[in-house]
Amino acid sequence: METKLNGSSRKNKRKRRKVHPVVFTTDPEKKCLTLNNSIASFKHCIGFCRKHKCYVTKKQFRYCSVCSAMIKNEKNPFWKEREERKQLKKLKKMLWKQKVDAAMGNG
């Protein structure tokens, strides 16, 4: 007797998955589960990874591979500082290009 696996059970599992609502609490001292099963206070968590179903700290975001399924905690000042750093980098790059063009006589 042969049994055929048509993948129907896999499809049913995908349909039954629950969507976990992301809650960013206002209490900064509350503990939350982060990547690598570590625990951190909520004030250090900058977002939530939907793929791994856990919160992400600044250090984990910078040094670990974090997928694109991340929900940002817009209340955290990290994101504002990051945007400011990006703008400063773009400005420095633009000024450097102007200097090079002026030195070459192109501008």
N, C-alpha and C positions, 0 to 999 in steps of 0.2 A: 504494500500500500504506500503510495507516494503522497506527500503533502506539498502543496504549493504555497509559497509565501508571496502574496501579492502586495504586501506593504500596507494593507488597509489598517492594521493596528497602529502603525506609525502615523498615518494620517489622522486617526482618531485622537491620538495623544496630542498632536499639534492643535487640534480644535479645542481640546479641553483645558489647555493651559490658561491659568488665571493671570490676569494683568494686575501686577502689584502697584498700588498707588504710591507715589513718592511723596513723603511728608518731610518737609524741612522745618524742623521745630524752631521755636524762638528761644528755647532754653539752651544757652551756649555750653553749659556744663553737662548736658545729657550725653550719655555714652552711646556710640553707634558702632556697628560691625563694618569694618573696611576690608579692602582687598587683603589677601593672604591670611584671612581669619584673624586679623588683629583688631583691637578695640581702641578707639580714639574719642576724644570729646568732640562734640558736634561743631564747636567753633573752628576746628581744623579741617572739617570736611567741606570740600568745594563743589561736590556734585555727587550724582548717583549713577552707577553703571547698570543699565537695564539688562545687559547680557550676563553679568556676573551677580546681579541682584545684591549689590552692596555699595556702600559709600566710598568715596575716593578722597584722599587727603592731598595736600599740595605736593608733598614729596613723592607720593605714588604717581601723581599725574605727570610730574617732571621726569622721573627716572624709570618708571615702569611703562610697559606698553598698554595703553588704555584705548579701547576700541571707540568707534564713532557712536556707540549707543549710549552716550553719556548725557545726562540731564544736568544742566548747570544750576547751581544755587546762586541766583543773581544777587542775593543779599550779601554774599561774601565779598569783601573788598578785593580779593585776589583777582577777580575778573576785570575790575576797573583798572587796577595796576597793570595787568597784563596788556590791556588795550593801549594804555599810555606808553608802555615800553615798546610796543609794536609801532606806534606812531612816531616815536622818537627815532627808532631804527630807520624807518622810511625817510624821515627828514634828514638824518645823517647821510644816508645813501644818496639822496638827491643833491645835497651840498657837495659831497665828494665827487659826484659826476660833473657838477658845474666847475669844480676846481680843475679836474682833469681836462675837461673840454677847453677851459681858458688857457691851461698850460700848453695844450696841443695847438691852440689857435683855431679851434673849430667853433668856438662860441662867441 
